[in-house]
Amino acid sequence: MFGLGTPEIILIAIVILVLFGAKKIPELMQGLGKGVKEFKKATSDIEKDLSTSEDKEKKA
């Protein structure tokens, strides 16, 4: 995963914990989850629109 090993991931997690504190991390993760969900929905909507327009072109 991006050339990161276990020690690097642990170091990043520790830095995030120190910077944001334990109370703020759940809020950050919730926001990240919502962002990923919206991104997936947007990509699926775009794929749907593309396939619909392709179907219309084939019928014409």
Residue, then its C-alpha position, 0 to 999 in steps of 0.5 A: m500500500f503506497g510502499l508503507g510498511t507496518p512501522e510507517i503506518i504505526l508512526i503516522a497513527i501516533v502522530i495523528l493521535v498526538l496532533f488531534g487527541a483521542k477525543k477528536i479522532p472519532e469525529l475525523m473518521q466519521g467525516l472521512g467515512k461520509g466523504v468516501k460514501e459521497f465519493k462512491k455515490a458520485t462515481s456510481d452516478i457518473e457511471k450510470d449516466l455514461s451507460t445511459s447515454e451510451d444506450k441512447e446512442k446505440k438506439a439512435 
